[in-house]
């Protein structure tokens, strides 16, 4: 029968227990099992890597959402600028028409 995976049991430990084991703090009996200390350090390293990966993913997701928001804002500004340009053209044409009408009514 295969031995249970010690890393799996460490996976269920809370951080304080894992830190105590990884630091080599002796048990109540005063004995320290170097293999368990090494396994605890490995588990701590794995947890730290998982945390770093989660933080990196969160940062990338945030930056992607921010970039999308900025792109939408820039697109909206471009549309508004285009509309303002056409409004200025229409206003200029209106002014020309008014000038022509004013000249003919003189």
PAMAR-659842 format. One record per atom (N, C-alpha, C): residue number from 1; residue in one letter; atom name; x, y, z. Coordinates in Angstrom, 1 decimal. Atoms other than C-alpha are relative to their C-alpha. Example, Ala and Ser with C-alpha at 12.3 -4.5 7.8 and 13.67 -1.06 7.14 Angstrom:
<pts>
[pt 1, "A", "N", [0.9, -1.2, 0.0]]
[pt 1, "A", "CA", [12.3, -4.5, 7.8]]
[pt 1, "A", "C", [0.9, 1.2, 0.0]]
[pt 2, "S", "N", [-0.9, -1.1, 0.0]]
[pt 2, "S", "CA", [13.7, -1.1, 7.1]]
[pt 2, "S", "C", [-0.8, 1.1, 0.8]]
</pts>
This chain:
<pts>
[pt 1, "X", "N", [0.8, -1.2, 0.0]]
[pt 1, "X", "CA", [0.0, 0.0, 0.0]]
[pt 1, "X", "C", [0.9, 1.2, 0.0]]
[pt 2, "X", "N", [-0.9, -1.2, 0.2]]
[pt 2, "X", "CA", [1.4, 3.4, -1.0]]
[pt 2, "X", "C", [-0.2, 0.9, 1.2]]
[pt 3, "X", "N", [0.0, -1.0, -1.1]]
[pt 3, "X", "CA", [2.3, 6.0, 1.6]]
[pt 3, "X", "C", [-0.8, 1.2, -0.4]]
[pt 4, "X", "N", [0.7, -1.2, 0.3]]
[pt 4, "X", "CA", [0.0, 9.0, 1.8]]
[pt 4, "X", "C", [0.9, 1.1, -0.4]]
[pt 5, "X", "N", [-0.9, -1.1, 0.5]]
[pt 5, "X", "CA", [1.4, 12.1, 0.0]]
[pt 5, "X", "C", [0.1, 1.0, 1.1]]
[pt 6, "X", "N", [-0.1, -1.0, -1.0]]
[pt 6, "X", "CA", [2.8, 14.3, 2.7]]
[pt 6, "X", "C", [-0.2, 1.4, -0.4]]
[pt 7, "X", "N", [0.2, -1.4, 0.5]]
[pt 7, "X", "CA", [2.6, 17.4, 0.5]]
[pt 7, "X", "C", [-1.5, 0.2, 0.0]]
[pt 8, "X", "N", [1.5, -0.2, 0.0]]
[pt 8, "X", "CA", [-1.2, 16.8, 0.2]]
[pt 8, "X", "C", [-0.4, 0.4, 1.4]]
[pt 9, "X", "N", [0.4, -0.3, -1.3]]
[pt 9, "X", "CA", [-1.5, 16.8, 4.0]]
[pt 9, "X", "C", [0.5, 1.4, 0.4]]
[pt 10, "X", "N", [-0.5, -1.4, -0.3]]
[pt 10, "X", "CA", [0.6, 20.0, 4.2]]
[pt 10, "X", "C", [-0.8, 1.0, -0.8]]
[pt 11, "X", "N", [0.9, -0.9, 0.8]]
[pt 11, "X", "CA", [-1.7, 21.5, 1.5]]
[pt 11, "X", "C", [-1.1, 0.5, 0.9]]
[pt 12, "X", "N", [1.1, -0.3, -0.9]]
[pt 12, "X", "CA", [-4.4, 21.4, 4.2]]
[pt 12, "X", "C", [0.4, 0.8, 1.3]]
[pt 13, "X", "N", [-0.4, -0.7, -1.2]]
[pt 13, "X", "CA", [-2.3, 23.1, 6.9]]
[pt 13, "X", "C", [-0.2, 1.5, -0.2]]
[pt 14, "X", "N", [0.1, -1.4, 0.2]]
[pt 14, "X", "CA", [-2.9, 26.7, 7.7]]
[pt 14, "X", "C", [1.5, 0.6, 0.0]]
[pt 15, "X", "N", [-1.4, -0.7, 0.3]]
[pt 15, "X", "CA", [0.0, 29.2, 7.0]]
[pt 15, "X", "C", [0.9, -0.1, 1.3]]
[pt 16, "X", "N", [-0.8, 0.0, -1.3]]
[pt 16, "X", "CA", [1.1, 29.4, 10.7]]
[pt 16, "X", "C", [0.6, -1.4, 0.3]]
[pt 17, "X", "N", [-0.6, 1.4, -0.2]]
[pt 17, "X", "CA", [1.5, 25.6, 11.0]]
[pt 17, "X", "C", [1.1, -0.3, -1.0]]
[pt 18, "X", "N", [-1.0, 0.3, 1.1]]
[pt 18, "X", "CA", [3.3, 25.4, 7.7]]
[pt 18, "X", "C", [1.3, 0.8, 0.3]]
[pt 19, "X", "N", [-1.2, -0.8, -0.3]]
[pt 19, "X", "CA", [5.7, 28.2, 8.7]]
[pt 19, "X", "C", [0.8, -0.6, 1.1]]
[pt 20, "X", "N", [-0.6, 0.6, -1.1]]
[pt 20, "X", "CA", [6.4, 26.6, 12.0]]
[pt 20, "X", "C", [0.8, -1.3, -0.4]]
[pt 21, "X", "N", [-0.6, 1.2, 0.5]]
[pt 21, "X", "CA", [7.2, 23.3, 10.3]]
[pt 21, "X", "C", [1.2, 0.3, -0.9]]
[pt 22, "X", "N", [-1.0, -0.4, 1.0]]
[pt 22, "X", "CA", [9.2, 24.9, 7.5]]
[pt 22, "X", "C", [1.2, 0.6, 0.7]]
[pt 23, "X", "N", [-1.1, -0.6, -0.7]]
[pt 23, "X", "CA", [11.3, 26.8, 10.0]]
[pt 23, "X", "C", [0.8, -0.9, 0.9]]
[pt 24, "X", "N", [-0.7, 1.0, -0.8]]
[pt 24, "X", "CA", [12.3, 23.6, 11.8]]
[pt 24, "X", "C", [-0.2, 0.1, 1.4]]
[pt 25, "X", "N", [0.3, 0.0, -1.5]]
[pt 25, "X", "CA", [10.7, 24.4, 15.1]]
[pt 25, "X", "C", [-0.3, -1.4, 0.4]]
[pt 26, "X", "N", [0.1, 1.4, -0.4]]
[pt 26, "X", "CA", [10.8, 21.2, 17.0]]
[pt 26, "X", "C", [-1.4, -0.3, 0.5]]
[pt 27, "X", "N", [1.3, 0.4, -0.6]]
[pt 27, "X", "CA", [7.7, 19.3, 18.0]]
[pt 27, "X", "C", [0.1, -0.1, 1.5]]
[pt 28, "X", "N", [0.0, 0.1, -1.5]]
[pt 28, "X", "CA", [6.7, 18.8, 21.6]]
[pt 28, "X", "C", [1.0, -1.1, 0.5]]
[pt 29, "X", "N", [-0.9, 1.0, -0.4]]
[pt 29, "X", "CA", [8.9, 15.7, 21.6]]
[pt 29, "X", "C", [1.5, 0.5, -0.2]]
[pt 30, "X", "N", [-1.3, -0.5, 0.3]]
[pt 30, "X", "CA", [11.9, 17.8, 20.5]]
[pt 30, "X", "C", [0.7, -0.5, -1.2]]
[pt 31, "X", "N", [-0.6, 0.6, 1.2]]
[pt 31, "X", "CA", [12.5, 15.9, 17.3]]
[pt 31, "X", "C", [-0.4, 0.8, -1.2]]
[pt 32, "X", "N", [0.3, -0.7, 1.3]]
[pt 32, "X", "CA", [12.7, 17.5, 13.9]]
[pt 32, "X", "C", [0.3, -1.0, -1.1]]
[pt 33, "X", "N", [-0.1, 0.9, 1.1]]
[pt 33, "X", "CA", [12.2, 15.4, 10.8]]
[pt 33, "X", "C", [0.5, 0.9, -1.2]]
[pt 34, "X", "N", [-0.5, -0.8, 1.0]]
[pt 34, "X", "CA", [14.4, 17.0, 8.1]]
[pt 34, "X", "C", [-0.8, -0.1, -1.3]]
[pt 35, "X", "N", [0.8, 0.2, 1.2]]
[pt 35, "X", "CA", [12.2, 15.5, 5.3]]
[pt 35, "X", "C", [-1.3, 0.8, 0.1]]
[pt 36, "X", "N", [1.2, -0.8, -0.2]]
[pt 36, "X", "CA", [9.1, 17.1, 6.8]]
[pt 36, "X", "C", [0.3, 1.5, -0.1]]
[pt 37, "X", "N", [-0.4, -1.4, 0.1]]
[pt 37, "X", "CA", [10.9, 20.4, 7.1]]
[pt 37, "X", "C", [0.2, 0.4, -1.5]]
[pt 38, "X", "N", [-0.2, -0.3, 1.5]]
[pt 38, "X", "CA", [11.9, 20.2, 3.4]]
[pt 38, "X", "C", [-1.3, 0.0, -0.7]]
[pt 39, "X", "N", [1.3, 0.1, 0.6]]
[pt 39, "X", "CA", [8.4, 19.2, 2.4]]
[pt 39, "X", "C", [-0.8, 1.3, 0.3]]
[pt 40, "X", "N", [0.7, -1.2, -0.4]]
[pt 40, "X", "CA", [7.0, 22.1, 4.3]]
[pt 40, "X", "C", [0.5, 1.2, -0.7]]
[pt 41, "X", "N", [-0.6, -1.1, 0.8]]
[pt 41, "X", "CA", [9.4, 24.5, 2.6]]
[pt 41, "X", "C", [-0.4, -0.1, -1.4]]
[pt 42, "X", "N", [0.5, 0.1, 1.3]]
[pt 42, "X", "CA", [8.4, 23.1, -0.7]]
[pt 42, "X", "C", [-1.4, 0.5, -0.1]]
[pt 43, "X", "N", [1.5, -0.4, 0.0]]
[pt 43, "X", "CA", [4.7, 23.6, 0.1]]
[pt 43, "X", "C", [-0.1, 1.5, 0.1]]
[pt 44, "X", "N", [0.0, -1.5, -0.1]]
[pt 44, "X", "CA", [5.5, 27.2, 1.2]]
[pt 44, "X", "C", [0.4, 0.6, -1.3]]
[pt 45, "X", "N", [-0.4, -0.5, 1.3]]
[pt 45, "X", "CA", [7.3, 27.8, -2.1]]
[pt 45, "X", "C", [-1.1, -0.1, -1.0]]
[pt 46, "X", "N", [1.1, 0.2, 1.0]]
[pt 46, "X", "CA", [4.4, 26.3, -4.1]]
[pt 46, "X", "C", [-1.2, 1.0, 0.3]]
[pt 47, "X", "N", [1.0, -1.0, -0.3]]
[pt 47, "X", "CA", [1.9, 28.5, -2.2]]
[pt 47, "X", "C", [0.4, 1.4, -0.4]]
[pt 48, "X", "N", [-0.5, -1.3, 0.4]]
[pt 48, "X", "CA", [4.0, 31.6, -2.8]]
[pt 48, "X", "C", [-0.1, 0.2, -1.5]]
[pt 49, "X", "N", [0.1, -0.1, 1.5]]
[pt 49, "X", "CA", [4.2, 30.8, -6.5]]
[pt 49, "X", "C", [-1.4, 0.1, -0.4]]
[pt 50, "X", "N", [1.5, -0.1, 0.4]]
[pt 50, "X", "CA", [0.4, 30.3, -6.7]]
[pt 50, "X", "C", [-0.5, 1.4, 0.3]]
[pt 51, "X", "N", [0.4, -1.4, -0.3]]
[pt 51, "X", "CA", [-0.1, 33.6, -4.9]]
[pt 51, "X", "C", [0.5, 1.0, -1.0]]
[pt 52, "X", "N", [-0.6, -0.9, 1.0]]
[pt 52, "X", "CA", [2.3, 35.4, -7.3]]
[pt 52, "X", "C", [-0.7, -0.1, -1.3]]
[pt 53, "X", "N", [0.7, 0.2, 1.3]]
[pt 53, "X", "CA", [0.5, 33.9, -10.3]]
[pt 53, "X", "C", [-1.4, 0.6, 0.1]]
[pt 54, "X", "N", [1.4, -0.6, -0.2]]
[pt 54, "X", "CA", [-2.9, 35.0, -8.9]]
[pt 54, "X", "C", [0.1, 1.5, -0.1]]
[pt 55, "X", "N", [-0.1, -1.5, 0.0]]
[pt 55, "X", "CA", [-1.6, 38.5, -8.3]]
[pt 55, "X", "C", [0.4, 0.5, -1.5]]
[pt 56, "X", "N", [-0.3, -0.3, 1.3]]
[pt 56, "X", "CA", [-0.1, 38.6, -11.8]]
[pt 56, "X", "C", [-1.2, 0.0, -0.9]]
[pt 57, "X", "N", [1.2, 0.1, 0.8]]
[pt 57, "X", "CA", [-3.3, 37.4, -13.4]]
[pt 57, "X", "C", [-1.0, 1.2, 0.3]]
[pt 58, "X", "N", [0.9, -1.1, -0.4]]
[pt 58, "X", "CA", [-5.3, 40.0, -11.4]]
[pt 58, "X", "C", [0.5, 1.3, -0.6]]
[pt 59, "X", "N", [-0.6, -1.2, 0.5]]
[pt 59, "X", "CA", [-2.9, 42.7, -12.5]]
[pt 59, "X", "C", [-0.2, 0.1, -1.5]]
[pt 60, "X", "N", [0.3, 0.1, 1.5]]
[pt 60, "X", "CA", [-3.2, 41.6, -16.2]]
[pt 60, "X", "C", [-1.4, 0.3, -0.3]]
[pt 61, "X", "N", [1.5, -0.2, 0.2]]
[pt 61, "X", "CA", [-7.0, 41.5, -15.9]]
[pt 61, "X", "C", [-0.3, 1.5, 0.2]]
[pt 62, "X", "N", [0.3, -1.4, -0.3]]
[pt 62, "X", "CA", [-7.1, 45.0, -14.4]]
[pt 62, "X", "C", [0.6, 0.8, -1.2]]
[pt 63, "X", "N", [-0.6, -0.8, 1.1]]
[pt 63, "X", "CA", [-4.7, 46.4, -17.1]]
[pt 63, "X", "C", [-0.8, -0.2, -1.3]]
[pt 64, "X", "N", [0.8, 0.3, 1.2]]
[pt 64, "X", "CA", [-6.8, 44.7, -19.9]]
[pt 64, "X", "C", [-1.3, 0.8, 0.1]]
[pt 65, "X", "N", [1.3, -0.8, -0.1]]
[pt 65, "X", "CA", [-10.0, 46.2, -18.5]]
[pt 65, "X", "C", [0.2, 1.5, -0.1]]
[pt 66, "X", "N", [-0.3, -1.4, 0.1]]
[pt 66, "X", "CA", [-8.4, 49.6, -18.2]]
[pt 66, "X", "C", [0.3, 0.4, -1.4]]
[pt 67, "X", "N", [-0.3, -0.2, 1.4]]
[pt 67, "X", "CA", [-7.0, 49.4, -21.7]]
[pt 67, "X", "C", [-1.3, 0.0, -0.9]]
[pt 68, "X", "N", [1.3, 0.0, 0.7]]
[pt 68, "X", "CA", [-10.5, 48.5, -23.0]]
[pt 68, "X", "C", [-0.8, 1.2, 0.3]]
[pt 69, "X", "N", [0.7, -1.2, -0.4]]
[pt 69, "X", "CA", [-12.0, 51.4, -21.1]]
[pt 69, "X", "C", [0.6, 1.2, -0.7]]
[pt 70, "X", "N", [-0.7, -1.1, 0.7]]
[pt 70, "X", "CA", [-9.4, 53.8, -22.5]]
[pt 70, "X", "C", [-0.3, 0.0, -1.5]]
[pt 71, "X", "N", [0.3, 0.1, 1.4]]
[pt 71, "X", "CA", [-10.0, 52.5, -26.0]]
[pt 71, "X", "C", [-1.4, 0.4, -0.3]]
[pt 72, "X", "N", [1.4, -0.5, 0.2]]
[pt 72, "X", "CA", [-13.8, 53.0, -25.7]]
[pt 72, "X", "C", [-0.1, 1.5, 0.1]]
[pt 73, "X", "N", [0.0, -1.5, -0.2]]
[pt 73, "X", "CA", [-13.2, 56.5, -24.4]]
[pt 73, "X", "C", [0.6, 0.7, -1.2]]
[pt 74, "X", "N", [-0.6, -0.6, 1.2]]
[pt 74, "X", "CA", [-10.9, 57.3, -27.3]]
[pt 74, "X", "C", [-0.9, -0.1, -1.2]]
[pt 75, "X", "N", [0.9, 0.2, 1.1]]
[pt 75, "X", "CA", [-13.3, 55.9, -29.8]]
[pt 75, "X", "C", [-1.2, 1.0, 0.1]]
[pt 76, "X", "N", [1.1, -1.0, -0.3]]
[pt 76, "X", "CA", [-16.1, 58.1, -28.2]]
[pt 76, "X", "C", [0.4, 1.4, -0.3]]
[pt 77, "X", "N", [-0.5, -1.4, 0.3]]
[pt 77, "X", "CA", [-13.9, 61.2, -28.4]]
[pt 77, "X", "C", [0.1, 0.2, -1.5]]
[pt 78, "X", "N", [-0.1, -0.2, 1.5]]
[pt 78, "X", "CA", [-13.2, 60.5, -32.1]]
[pt 78, "X", "C", [-1.3, 0.2, -0.6]]
[pt 79, "X", "N", [1.4, -0.2, 0.5]]
[pt 79, "X", "CA", [-16.9, 60.2, -32.8]]
[pt 79, "X", "C", [-0.5, 1.4, 0.3]]
[pt 80, "X", "N", [0.5, -1.4, -0.4]]
[pt 80, "X", "CA", [-17.7, 63.4, -30.9]]
[pt 80, "X", "C", [0.8, 1.0, -0.8]]
[pt 81, "X", "N", [-0.8, -1.0, 0.9]]
[pt 81, "X", "CA", [-14.9, 65.2, -32.8]]
[pt 81, "X", "C", [-0.5, 0.0, -1.4]]
[pt 82, "X", "N", [0.6, 0.1, 1.4]]
[pt 82, "X", "CA", [-16.3, 64.0, -36.1]]
[pt 82, "X", "C", [-1.3, 0.7, 0.0]]
[pt 83, "X", "N", [1.2, -0.7, -0.1]]
[pt 83, "X", "CA", [-19.7, 65.2, -35.1]]
[pt 83, "X", "C", [0.1, 1.5, 0.1]]
[pt 84, "X", "N", [-0.2, -1.4, -0.1]]
[pt 84, "X", "CA", [-18.4, 68.5, -34.0]]
[pt 84, "X", "C", [0.5, 0.7, -1.3]]
[pt 85, "X", "N", [-0.5, -0.5, 1.3]]
[pt 85, "X", "CA", [-16.6, 68.9, -37.3]]
[pt 85, "X", "C", [-1.2, 0.3, -0.9]]
[pt 86, "X", "N", [1.2, -0.1, 0.9]]
[pt 86, "X", "CA", [-19.8, 68.3, -39.2]]
[pt 86, "X", "C", [-0.9, 1.1, 0.5]]
[pt 87, "X", "N", [0.9, -1.1, -0.6]]
[pt 87, "X", "CA", [-21.7, 70.7, -36.9]]
[pt 87, "X", "C", [0.7, 1.3, -0.4]]
[pt 88, "X", "N", [-0.7, -1.3, 0.4]]
[pt 88, "X", "CA", [-19.0, 73.4, -37.7]]
[pt 88, "X", "C", [-0.2, 0.2, -1.5]]
[pt 89, "X", "N", [0.2, -0.1, 1.4]]
[pt 89, "X", "CA", [-19.4, 72.7, -41.4]]
[pt 89, "X", "C", [-1.4, 0.5, -0.3]]
[pt 90, "X", "N", [1.4, -0.4, 0.2]]
[pt 90, "X", "CA", [-23.2, 73.0, -41.2]]
[pt 90, "X", "C", [-0.2, 1.4, 0.5]]
[pt 91, "X", "N", [0.2, -1.4, -0.5]]
[pt 91, "X", "CA", [-22.9, 76.2, -39.1]]
[pt 91, "X", "C", [0.6, 1.0, -1.0]]
[pt 92, "X", "N", [-0.6, -0.9, 1.0]]
[pt 92, "X", "CA", [-20.5, 77.7, -41.7]]
[pt 92, "X", "C", [-0.9, 0.1, -1.2]]
[pt 93, "X", "N", [0.9, -0.1, 1.1]]
[pt 93, "X", "CA", [-22.9, 76.8, -44.5]]
[pt 93, "X", "C", [-1.2, 0.9, 0.3]]
[pt 94, "X", "N", [1.1, -0.9, -0.4]]
[pt 94, "X", "CA", [-25.7, 78.4, -42.6]]
[pt 94, "X", "C", [0.3, 1.4, 0.0]]
[pt 95, "X", "N", [-0.5, -1.3, 0.0]]
[pt 95, "X", "CA", [-23.7, 81.5, -42.1]]
[pt 95, "X", "C", [0.1, 0.6, -1.4]]
[pt 96, "X", "N", [-0.1, -0.4, 1.4]]
[pt 96, "X", "CA", [-23.0, 81.6, -45.8]]
[pt 96, "X", "C", [-1.4, 0.3, -0.6]]
[pt 97, "X", "N", [1.4, -0.2, 0.5]]
[pt 97, "X", "CA", [-26.7, 81.2, -46.7]]
[pt 97, "X", "C", [-0.6, 1.2, 0.6]]
[pt 98, "X", "N", [0.5, -1.2, -0.5]]
[pt 98, "X", "CA", [-27.6, 83.9, -44.3]]
[pt 98, "X", "C", [0.6, 1.3, -0.6]]
[pt 99, "X", "N", [-0.7, -1.1, 0.6]]
[pt 99, "X", "CA", [-25.0, 86.2, -45.8]]
[pt 99, "X", "C", [-0.6, 0.3, -1.4]]
[pt 100, "X", "N", [0.5, -0.1, 1.3]]
[pt 100, "X", "CA", [-26.3, 85.5, -49.3]]
[pt 100, "X", "C", [-1.4, 0.6, 0.0]]
[pt 101, "X", "N", [1.3, -0.5, -0.2]]
[pt 101, "X", "CA", [-29.9, 86.1, -48.2]]
[pt 101, "X", "C", [0.0, 1.5, 0.4]]
[pt 102, "X", "N", [-0.1, -1.4, -0.4]]
[pt 102, "X", "CA", [-28.9, 89.3, -46.5]]
[pt 102, "X", "C", [0.4, 0.9, -1.1]]
[pt 103, "X", "N", [-0.5, -0.8, 1.1]]
[pt 103, "X", "CA", [-27.1, 90.6, -49.6]]
[pt 103, "X", "C", [-1.2, 0.2, -1.0]]
[pt 104, "X", "N", [1.0, -0.1, 0.9]]
[pt 104, "X", "CA", [-30.1, 89.8, -51.8]]
[pt 104, "X", "C", [-1.2, 0.9, 0.5]]
[pt 105, "X", "N", [1.1, -0.8, -0.5]]
[pt 105, "X", "CA", [-32.6, 91.6, -49.5]]
[pt 105, "X", "C", [0.5, 1.4, 0.2]]
[pt 106, "X", "N", [-0.5, -1.4, -0.2]]
[pt 106, "X", "CA", [-30.5, 94.8, -49.4]]
[pt 106, "X", "C", [-0.5, 0.8, -1.0]]
</pts>
